[in-house]
Amino acid sequence: MGIEYIMVIVFIIGYVMIATEHSIHINKAASAILIGMICWGIYAVWPAEHLKVDETRSVHELAHDQSLHESNPRLSEYFVTEAHEYDKEVALDPAKYAGKEQIPASETGTYVQHYVEHGLSHHLFDIAGILLFLLGAMTIVELMDAHSAFEVITSKISSVNRVKLLWIVSIVTFFLSAALDNLTTAIVMISVIRKLIDDKETKWIFGGFIIIAANAGGAWSPIGDVTTTMLWNNGQLPDSMALITHVFLPSIVSLAVPLLMASLFMRGTVTRPAKIEAGSHGHASAVSTFERNVIFALGLGGLLFVPVWKTVTHLPPYTGMMFSLGIIWVVSELMHKKKNDENKKGLSVIAVLQKIDTSSVLFFLGILMAVAALQEVGHLTAAAKFLDTTLSGNMYTINVSIGLLSAIVDNVPLVAAAQGMYPLMEGTHFAVNGEFWQFLAFCAGTGGSILIIGSAAGVAVMGLEKIPFGWYLKKVSGYALVGYLAGAAVFYFMA
C-alpha cells in the first residue's frame, strides 16, 4: 500500500470515531485533533512520496519539469521561485558560488521540507482566521445572552405550535444567513431556540433545520457562505444580482421541501423553558431594559457590520468580527462600571469567555487541519479531477457530486480545486457569471447540510448543542438530502 493512502485511511478512521463518539466514549474534539496532527505528521515525515518528487534531481531540474508543473502547479512554482532566487544570489557573487552554480541534488529534500512548512503556515493562517471569527462570534452571542438580549426576538414569537415555530425559525435563519453568514447565523439562532424550547430532542430537530436554513440562505448571497464569497471575490461570480436571480429560488426550495416534509410528521406543541428571573447566566435581573436593548443593537449591528468591514477594508472577516467585539466590550464595560461587583458579575466579556465551548473550537481546528493535509498532498484535487473524468465534464452531475462530497470534507478546498480546473471561457457555462459557477455556489453551499460535519454551521451547532453525528444522520440527513436534490432540480429546469 502506498504512503499516500495511509493518510486517507487515517482520515476515514477518525471520521468513524467522530461519528461514533457516544458509542466509543471519546470526545469528537479529541478524535479530530488526533487525525489532524497524524495526517500532517505522515505528510511531514514522507513529503517526497506524497508529492511525487524525485529527490535525486536538483531544484533547478524540478523547476523545469513539465510533468511536475502539470500534476502540481503550486509545487512547481515553488521550485521555480527557489531556483530563481538562487540564480540571483549567484549573479551577485559568482566567486562565492564558483562550481555551485545550481542547487545540488543533495539539498532537494531540505527544500521539499521547507515547502511542507510553508504549506502548513498557509493553511494555519486561514484556519486561525476561521477560529478567531468563530471565537469572536461566540463571545458576542454569549454576551448578548448574558444580558437577555434575545428576549427582544423571543418576546415577539408567541407560537408554541411545533410546525409553525419550525417554519418561523427556519425562515428567519434563511434570510439572516444571507445578511450575516451561515456560521454566525447558526450561533445566533441556537441561542434563540434555547429560549423557546425546553425539550432536548426538539431542540436538536430545530438545530438540524437551522443548519439546513443557514446553508441554504448563505448559498445565494455573496457574503452568506465562504465558498460563494470565494467565487464572488475571484471573478467567477462578480455580478451579485445575477447570483441572487439564479440561485435564490433553488436555495429556498432546498429549505421549503424539508420543511414541508417535516410538517407532515411533526405534531404537538413545544414546551417553553421555565423563565428564571436571573436568566441563564444568573445576572439578568441586574440588567435594565435600556441596557438589554443597547447590547442587542450593538451585538446584532456588530455582526451585520462584519461583511461591510470586509468589503471596505478587504481584510479577512475575523478582523471585522474582532473590531465588533472590541466595540461591544468597551461599551459593556462602561455601561456597568458603576455597579457593584455582585451586580456586574457575569456581565463582562471576561466572564463570558469562560463559558465559551472551547472543545468546539478545537474540533474545528482538528477537522480543518485534517482536510488541509488532504488538500496539500493533492487528494482533493485528484477527487475533483476524477469526478470530471468519470462524469464526462457534465456541469450538472459534476456540481451535484461536489455538493455531496462537501458533506464529507470541507467545501472550500473543493471549490478552490474547481476554480483551478476550469478557466473562465466566454460563450460557455464557464464564462463570468456562467451557469457552472452559479450551480457550484448552490451545490457547495447547501450540500454540506447532508451531514452535520459537512459545513461550518453544522460543526458549530454540533458543538453548541452536543448533537451526535449518528442522530443527525438518522433524523435530519434525509430531509437535507431531499431538499438539496430538489433545489438542484429547480436550478436545472431554470437553466
N, C-alpha and C positions, 0 to 999 in steps of 0.2 A: 504494500500500500504506500502511495506517495505521501510525502510530508504534507503536501497541500490539502490532502483530505482529512488529516488529523484535526486541523482547526475546525473544519466543518462538523466533524463528529463531536468535538468538544462543545461546539455551539448547540448542537441538537440535544446532547445530554443535559446541558444547562437549561435549555428551553423546557425539556421534560421536567426537570427539577422545579422550575418556576411554576409549571402547570400543575404539578402535584404537591405544591407547597404544604397543604394541610394534611396530606397523607404521610409525607416523609418528615414533617415537623421541622423543616428548615426554612427560615425566613427567605422570601424571594430576593431580598436585597443581598443576602449573603451569596446566594447562587449566582446572581447577576454580576456582582463584583468579582467572584471567583472566575467565571468564564471570560469576563473582560480581560482580566490580568493574565490568565492562562493563554488566551489567544494571542495577546501581544507578546508574551514570553516565547511562545512557539515561533512566532514570526521573527523575533529578535535573535533567537539562537540559530535559526536556519534561514536567514533572509535570502541568500542567493538561490536556494532551492525553490522558495516561494516565488521569487521574482524572475526565475529562469535566466539568471545571469551567469555567464561563464567567467569564473574568477581567474582563469588562466590568461584572459585577454586584458589589455590595458584600458584605461578610461578613454583614451583617445580612440582606440579601436571601437569601443562600445558606443562612443558618441557618433560614429559614422555607420553604425549597424542599422540598416533599413528595416530588417525584420523586427528588431527591438523597438524601433520607432512605431511600427505598425501595431505591435502587441501591447506596448506600454509607453504611450507618448510622454507621460509625465516623467517616468524614469529616464527615458531617452533625453528629454530636455534637461534633466538634472546633470547627466553626463556631459552634454554639450556645454552647459554653463561652466561646470568644473574644469573641463578641458580648455575652454576659452580663458578662464581666469588664470590657469597655469601658464598658458601661452603668453599672457600679458606680463606675468612675472618674469618669464624667460626673456622677453623682449626688453624689459627694463634693466636686467642684469645678466646678460648672456654668459659672462665669465663664471658667475656663480653656478650656473646650470649647465656648464660645458659637459657634454657626454650624457646629460639627463634632460634632453630637450622634450621628452614626453614622460608622463607619469608612468613609473614602472608597474608591470602587472602585479607585482607583489603587494602593491598598495590598494588594489581594486577592492579587496574585502573591507578595508577600512572605509573607503568611500561608500560602499554599499551600507555599512553600518550607520554612517552619518545620514544616509538617505532615510533609513528606518527612523532615526531620531527626529529628523525634520518632519517626517510624516506624522509621528506621534505628537509633536508640538503643534502641527497644523490642526489635527483633529481635536486635540485638547483645548485649543483656543476656541473652536466652535462649540465644543461640549460645555466648556466653562461658561460661555455666553448663555447657553440654554439653562444651565443650572442656576446662574445668577438671576436670570429672568424669572425662573420658577421660584427661587427664594424670595425675590422682591415681591412677586405677585401674591405668594402665600402669606407674607408678612402684612401686606396691605389689607388683604381679606381678613386675616385674623384680627388685625387692629379694628377694622370695621365691625367685626363680630363682637369684640370686647366692648364696643360702645353701643351694641344692639342696633347698629345702623341698618341691618337688613330688615328690621321691622318696618322701615319705610316702604319696602316692597311687599313683605308678607302680610302687612296690615291691609293691603289692597286686595289680597287674594282670600276671599271668604269661602270658596267652594271646598267641600270635603269629598266630593264625588271623585273616585279614583280616575275614571276615564277623563272627565272634564279637566281635572287638575293635571293629568299627564299631558294633555294637549296644550294647556296654558304654559306649563313649564318648558315643554319642547319647543313651542313657537317662540317664546321669549329667548330661549337659548340659541335658536337658529339665527335670529336677527342680531342678537347681541354678539354672537361669534363673528359675524361679518364686520361689525364695527370695532371689536377688540381683536381677538384671535381665539382659536379653538381651545388653546391651553388655559389662558386667563379666564375665559368664559366658563369652562368646566369647573375651575376652582371656585368662582363666584357662585355658580348655580348649586354646587354641592352645599355651600354654606346656606343658601336659601332653602333647599329642601329639608335641611336639618331642622329648620324652624317650622316646617309644615307637616312633617311626617315623623311618627314615633317608631313605627314597626321597622325592624332592620331589613326584612325581606322586601318590603315595599320600597324602602329607600334604595335598595340595590337595583330593583327594576327601574326606578326613576333615574338612578345613576347611569344605568345602561343606555337609556334613551337620551340622557344628557350627552353622552359620548356620541351617539348617532347624530343628534341635532347639532352639536358643536362642530363636528367634522363636515356635515352637510352644509352648514352655514358658512364655514370657512372656505369651502371649495369655490364659491362663486365671487368671492371678494379678493382683490389683490393683496389685502393685508390680513385676511382671515386665516390663512394657513401658510406655513413656511414654504411649502412647495409651490403654491400659487404665487407667493412673493418672489420666489426664485425665477419663475417663468416671466413675471412682470418686470423684474429688475434686469434680467439678462437679455431682454429684447424679443423673446418669443411671443409674449402677450402684452405689448406696451399699451394697447387700447383698452382701458378699463371697461368702457361701455360695451365693447364687443364681447369681452369676457362675461360680463353680467348678463347680457342679452342671450347668449348661447348656453350658459351653464346654470343660470338661476332656476329654470323650470326643472331640469333633471335633478338638481340638488333638492328642491322642495319635494319632488316626487319620492326621492330616496328616503325622505323623512315621513312623508304622508302615508306611504304604503305600510311601513311598520306600525305607525300609529293606528291605521285602520284595522290592521290585523290584531293588534293588541286590544283594540276596543271590542272585538268580538268575544274575547275570552276574559277580559277584566271586568270584575263586578264589585259592588260594595263601596264603602267609604273608607277614608283614611282616618287614622287617629292622630290628632294633633299632640305634640309633646306638652307635658304639663308645664304651664307658664310659671317659671321661677322668678321671683322678683329680682334676685341678684343676677340673673342671666347665666349663660354658660360659662362665663369667665369669673363669675362671682362678684362683680362690682358694677353692674349696670345701674343699680339704684343710685350710684354716685354721679350718674351722667344725666344732664338736663336734656330736654327735647332739642334745645338750640345746639348743644354740643353734639348730640347724635346726628342731627341734620347736617352740621358742618363736616363732620367726619365722613358721612355718607357721600356728600357732594364732592369733597376732596378726594376720597377713595375712588369713586366711580369716574370722576373727572380725570384723576391721575392715570387710571388705566386706559381711558379713551385717548389721553394725550400721547401715549407711547407711539402709536403709528404716525402721529403728527410730527413728533420729535424725530423719528427715523426719516421721514420724508424731507424735513427741513435740513437736518444735520448730516444725513447719510451715515450716521453712526449705527452700530448694532443695536437692536431693540432693547437689550438689557441695560444699556446706558440710560435710555428713556425711563425704564422701569425704576432704576435706582434714583434717578432725578425725582420722579414722582414720590418714591418712598422718602427721600430726603425732605421734601416739602411737607408731607403729611406728618413726618416725625417731628419736625420743628414746630409745626402748628399744634400738635397734640401736647408737646412739652410745655409750650406757652399757655395752652388752654388750662392745664391742670397744675400750674406752678404754685398757685396759692392754696391748693387743697392740702390737707394733712396727709401724712404717709398712708394711713389706713384707707382713705377715700380714693387716692390716686393709684394705689397698689393694683397691679393687673391691667392698668390702662396705658402703660407706656410700651413703646416698641421693644425695650429691653425685656420686659415681662412676656410680651407676645412671642419673641424669638425663642423662648424656652418651650413654647407649645408647638413650634413647627415640627412637622413629621420628618425628621432627618433621614429616616430609613427610606422614605420615598425618593429623596434627593439622591441617596446612594444607589438606589435601584436604577434610577435614570442614568447615573454615571456608568454603572456596570453594563447595562444594556447598550448604551450608545458606544461605549468603548469596544464591546464585542463586535458590534456591527461595523464600527470603523476599521477594526482589524480585518474583517472580511472584505471590506471595500478596498483597503490598502493593498491587499495581495491580489486583487482583481476578480474575486469570486462574484461580486455583484454585477460587475461589467460583463463577465462571462455569462451570467444568467440572463442579462438583458440581450446579449448577442444571440444566445441560444433561443430565446423567445422569438427574436427577429427572424432567425433562420428557419425555425420549426414552423412558425406561423406565416411564412412566405411574405413577410412585410405587410400583412393586412393591419391597417392602423387601428381598427376596432378591436380585433382579437388581441393585438399586442397590448393596447392600453387596458383592456379588461383584465388581462393576465398580470400586468404590472400592478393594478389595483389589488388583485387577490394576493400577489406576492408581498405587497406592502402591509398586509395584515400580519405577516410573519416577521419581516425585517423592516427597518425604518424606511419611510418613503423618500427621504431626502437623497440618499445615495442612488436610489433607483431613478429618480427624476434627473439627477445630475448625469447618470450614465446615459439616459435617453437624450439629454441635451448634447452630450458629446458625440453620440452616434448619428444623430440626424441634423445635418446643417440646414440653415434656412434656405429654402428654394422657392422662389416666387412662381406662382402658377400651379402649385401642388398643395397637398394637405399640409406640407411642412413650411409653408410661407409664414411670414409675420402675421400673427393673429389667425393662423390657419387652424383647421378643424383638429388636426392631430394634437396640437398644443392645448386647445380648449378641452378636448376629451381627456388628455393627460391630467389637466388640472382637476377635473371632476373625479377621475378614477383614483388618482394618487391621494386625493383629499378624503374621499368617502370610503375607499376600500379598507382603510385601516380600522374601521369600526367593527369589522367582522370578528376580530379577536381583540381582547381587552388590552393587550400589549402592542397592538398594531399602530397606535397613534400616541402622540404626546398627551392628548386629552384623556385617552384610555388609561395610560400609565398613572396620570395624576389622580384620576378617580379611583383606580385600583388601590393606590396608596392611601388616599384620604379615607375611603370607606371600607378598606380591607376586603374588597370583593375578590373571592377566589377565582382563579383562571377557569377552572372546570365549571363553576357555577355559571359564569358568564357564557361559556361555550354552550351550555345546555339551555339557558334561559333567554339569552339575548342575541347570540350569534346568528341564529336562524332569521330573526327579524332584520338584522343588519344586512345579511346576505341577499335576502329577497328585495329589500329596498335598494341596495346597490345595483342589482341586476335590472330592476325596474327603471331606475334613473338612467342606466346605460342604454336601455332600450328606447327611452324617450329621446335621448340625445341622438341615437341612430336614426330614428324616424324624423327628427327635426332637420337632420343634415341634408 
